[in-house]
Amino acid sequence: MDSLLLVAFGAALVMAVGWARRRFWSFKAQRPEDYVEGQPQFDLRRHLNGPIVCEGVIYGPMGRVTSRFVGEFEARWEGNTGVMTEHFRYDSGSTQDRVWYLSLGNDGRIRATAPDVVGTGTGMQMGSAVQLQYRIQLPEESGGHVLDTTDWMYLAPNGTIVNRSQFRKFGIQVAELVATMRPRNAANDPVRDAA
């Protein structure tokens, strides 16, 4: 009986440590309040505005790069309401388009919709970071699964945005995205040079 109790205690301890790690020391443990003092201050209307170039990679569930991409974005704001169109080109030769409809509250709260987003995404702009959570439906050729997504965007001192996103199914991480976004410069445009 003592050995059974010891095994149960060990299992409970492992579960508690796993929960504490996820809650306090992982990507998902971040809160917008963690960045309130961060500089420079992230303003979606200013930093995600106009023509933008995006470059990134997607990691699969085993931590290996499964896809690389470049994107051309165009974002426009009228007051606290914005529309951002995205066009992605992947290393496989496939393309993907998305249109985001964004609403920014005076308190920094964000509401976001897109055709492949299930329901409405919600988030917060605070300090030098933006967090957005939503459920995205993959295209049919990718299985059509609905994934829980957590996006974090961090503003670098030069105005470049570093984006890290994790995608989960049933609470298990199935993919991660890391990308940069910056204003597109027509004179030196790597998106067009790669075409």
N, C-alpha and C positions, 0 to 999 in steps of 0.2 A: 504493500500500500504506500509506503514511503517513497518508493521509486516512481510510482504513478503520480504522486503529488509533486515530486521534484520535476518530472517531465511537464506537467501542467503549468507549474510555476515558470519553468524555462520558456515554454511556448508563449505564455502571457507576457513575459519580459521582452521577448523578441518582438512581439506585436506592438508593445508599448514603445519600444525604441524606434521601430519602423514608423509608427504614427508620429512620434515626436520629431523624427528626422524630416518627414514630409511637411509637418506643420510649421517647424521653426527653422529648418536649414536647407530648404530646397527652393526650386524655381516657383512652385505654387505657394510658398510661404510669404512671398512679397506682398506688400500692401501699398496702395498709392501714398499713404502717409509716410512711408519710408523715404520718399523722395521730395517731401515738401520743402526742404531747405536747399535742394539741388539747384545748381546754376549751370547753364542759363535756363531760364524759365521756358518750358515748352508751351507753345500756343498753336493748336491745330490750325487755326485760321491763318497763321503766318508761316509756320514751318511745313505744313502740308498744303501748299498753295502753288498754283501754276504748273508748269511742266516739271516732272520729276523722273529721274532714272532710278531703277531698283536693280540690285544684283544680289543673288543669294544661292543658298543650297538647302536641300531638304534631306534630313537624315531619316532612315528607316528605324524600325523598332530595335535593331541590333546595334545602332549607333554609327552605321556606315552611311556615307553619302549615297543617296539613291537617285538624286536629280539635281541639276544645276539650272539656273534660269536667269534671264534678264527681263526687266519689265519697263514699260513706258506708262507713266501715270499722268493724268491731267486733273487737277483739283481746282474747284472754284467755290467761293463762299459769298453768300449774301447775308450779312449779319452773322447770326449763329447757325445758319443752315448751309450745308455744303454738299457738293456732289463730286465724287472722285471716280474717274474711269481708270481701269487698269487693263493693260494688254501684256500678257506674259508669253515669252518664247522659251521653251524648255530644250535641254540638250538632246532630247529624243526627236526634236523637230515638231512636236505638237505645240499648239497655242491655246491660250485660255483668256477669256475676257470676263470682267466683272465690273459692275457699277455699284458703288457704295452711296447711300443716302445718309448723311450725317447731320446730327443735331447736337449742338453744344449748349448746355445750360449755363447760366451765369455763375453757378457754383462749381463748374468744371465737369459736371456729369455729362456723359456722352450716351447717345442712343444712335444705333446704326442698323441699317437694313441693307440687304442685297438679295438678288433673286435666288442665290444658292444658300442663303442663311435662313435657318428655320427659326421663325419668330423674330425677335428684336435683340440685337446685341446691346450690352450695357457696359459702361466703363467710366473711367475717371481720368481727367487731366489734372496733374498735381506736380508742382515743382518742375523737375527736369524729365519727368516720365509721363507716359500715357499707358493705361491698362484698358484692355477691351476683352470681354468674354462673350462668346456666341457659340451657336451650334451650326456647323457647316455641313451641307450635303455634298459628298463627292460626286463627280460625274459618273454615269453608268459604266463607262469604260474602266473606271477605277473602283468599281464595286458598288457605287451608290450609297455607301455607308454614311451615317450621320455621326460626326465627330464633335466632341466637346472641345472647344478651342480657347486657349488663353494666350492673348497677344500682349507683349510688353514692348513699348518703343521708348528708347532712351535718346535724349538729345545730346550730341557731342558738342564741345565748345565751338567747332567750326560750322555748326548748323547741320551736319550730317546726322541722320536718324539711324540708329542701330535697332533692328527689329529682331526679337526672339519670340517664337510661338511654339507652343506645345499642343499636340492633338491627342485626345484620349478617347477610347471606346471602352465602356464599362469600367471607367476609372484607370485603365491601363494605358500607358503612353505608347502610341503606335507610330508617331512621327514627330519630328521637330524641324523647325525652319529657322534659319539665321540669314538675315539680309541687311543691306544698307539701302538707304534712300537719301537722295540729295537732289538739289535743283539741277535740271538738265541744262547743259551749256551747249548751244548749237555749234560753236566753234570746235569743241573737243567732245564729241558725243559718242561714247563707246557703244551705245545701243545701236546707233546707225552704222558705226564702223564694223560691227560684228555681222551686219546683215549681208 
